[in-house]
Amino acid sequence: MSLSTTSQQIIVEQAAAHLTPQASYIFVSVFAVLCFASIIGQWLKRKNGADNATIANLNARIYAWWLMTLVLLGAFWFGKIGTVVLFFLISFAALREFMTLVYRRRSDYYSMVVCFYLLLPVQYYFVYDGWYGMFSIFIPVYGFLILPIIASLSG
């Protein structure tokens, strides 16, 4: 057995060790359902034509589910760090989307900078570190004290 084959086996075993058997069964089941859905979507596309908007929408949604499942699998493979980073990015994107919908003044800029680039990363550091007490009170107590102070200082 060559060294490269042995090292490849070790890498595969380490990656598989991050997934519990239950998570593996769930991912295999979801991938089986997605394979079946993809086959049906492609069959409908060939049968009814590629210009059918409903079938194109169906295939786009199936593709999105493939992408979401692969991203989640990647996060699971990287373990705790991958999962925390994934949820941090999702929270960042959701907060950014929310901020596009609410009314803001120019003076709110520094508050938003602190919220996006200080409070959110520190919050997810506490999640990663497992410091539940600080995680549960950081944003409601310290965040809601810091943000109004910064808003009042910036006018």
BAFIFI-140335 format. One line per 4 residues: number of its first residue (from 1); for each residue x, y, z of C-alpha. Coordinates in steps of 0.25 Angstrom, whole numbers, plus 5000, padded with zeros to 4 digits. Example, Ala and Ser with C-alpha at 12.3 -4.5 7.8 and 13.67 -1.06 7.14 Angstrom:
2
1	5049/4982/5031 | 5055/4996/5029 $
This chain:
155
1	5000/5000/5000 | 5006/5013/4996 | 5007/5025/5005 | 4997/5034/4997 $
5	4987/5023/4998 | 4989/5022/5013 | 4988/5037/5015 | 4975/5038/5006 $
9	4969/5027/5015 | 4973/5035/5028 | 4967/5048/5022 | 4954/5040/5018 $
13	4953/5034/5032 | 4955/5047/5039 | 4944/5054/5030 | 4934/5042/5033 $
17	4937/5043/5048 | 4931/5057/5049 | 4918/5052/5044 | 4910/5044/5054 $
21	4903/5031/5049 | 4889/5038/5050 | 4894/5050/5042 | 4900/5041/5032 $
25	4886/5034/5030 | 4879/5047/5029 | 4889/5053/5018 | 4888/5039/5011 $
29	4872/5040/5011 | 4872/5055/5007 | 4882/5052/4995 | 4873/5040/4991 $
33	4861/5049/4991 | 4868/5060/4983 | 4873/5050/4973 | 4859/5045/4971 $
37	4853/5059/4970 | 4864/5063/4960 | 4861/5051/4951 | 4846/5054/4952 $
41	4849/5069/4949 | 4858/5065/4937 | 4848/5055/4932 | 4837/5066/4932 $
45	4846/5076/4925 | 4848/5066/4914 | 4834/5062/4913 | 4828/5077/4913 $
49	4839/5085/4908 | 4849/5094/4914 | 4841/5106/4912 | 4831/5102/4922 $
53	4832/5112/4934 | 4826/5103/4944 | 4836/5092/4942 | 4847/5102/4941 $
57	4843/5107/4954 | 4843/5093/4960 | 4856/5090/4955 | 4862/5103/4960 $
61	4857/5100/4974 | 4862/5086/4973 | 4876/5091/4969 | 4875/5101/4981 $
65	4872/5089/4991 | 4884/5082/4985 | 4893/5094/4988 | 4887/5096/5002 $
69	4889/5082/5006 | 4903/5082/5000 | 4907/5094/5008 | 4901/5088/5021 $
73	4908/5075/5019 | 4921/5083/5017 | 4918/5091/5030 | 4916/5077/5037 $
77	4929/5072/5031 | 4937/5083/5037 | 4930/5080/5051 | 4927/5091/5061 $
81	4935/5102/5054 | 4928/5100/5041 | 4915/5100/5047 | 4917/5112/5055 $
85	4923/5119/5043 | 4911/5115/5034 | 4901/5121/5044 | 4909/5133/5046 $
89	4909/5136/5031 | 4894/5133/5031 | 4892/5142/5042 | 4900/5153/5036 $
93	4893/5152/5022 | 4879/5152/5030 | 4883/5164/5038 | 4888/5171/5025 $
97	4875/5168/5018 | 4867/5173/5030 | 4874/5186/5030 | 4871/5189/5016 $
101	4856/5188/5019 | 4856/5198/5031 | 4858/5213/5031 | 4871/5218/5035 $
105	4877/5231/5037 | 4892/5235/5033 | 4895/5236/5048 | 4892/5221/5049 $
109	4904/5217/5041 | 4914/5215/5053 | 4903/5207/5061 | 4901/5198/5049 $
113	4917/5196/5048 | 4917/5192/5062 | 4906/5183/5061 | 4911/5176/5048 $
117	4926/5176/5051 | 4927/5175/5066 | 4914/5170/5073 | 4911/5159/5063 $
121	4925/5153/5063 | 4927/5154/5078 | 4913/5147/5079 | 4917/5135/5071 $
125	4931/5134/5078 | 4923/5132/5091 | 4915/5121/5083 | 4927/5114/5079 $
129	4934/5115/5092 | 4921/5109/5099 | 4920/5121/5109 | 4905/5120/5110 $
133	4903/5130/5121 | 4910/5141/5113 | 4904/5136/5100 | 4890/5138/5105 $
137	4891/5152/5111 | 4901/5158/5102 | 4892/5164/5091 | 4880/5167/5100 $
141	4888/5174/5111 | 4901/5179/5106 | 4897/5180/5091 | 4885/5189/5095 $
145	4893/5197/5104 | 4905/5199/5094 | 4897/5203/5082 | 4888/5214/5088 $
149	4901/5220/5094 | 4908/5220/5080 | 4896/5225/5073 | 4895/5237/5083 $
153	4910/5240/5081 | 4909/5240/5066 | 4897/5250/5066 $
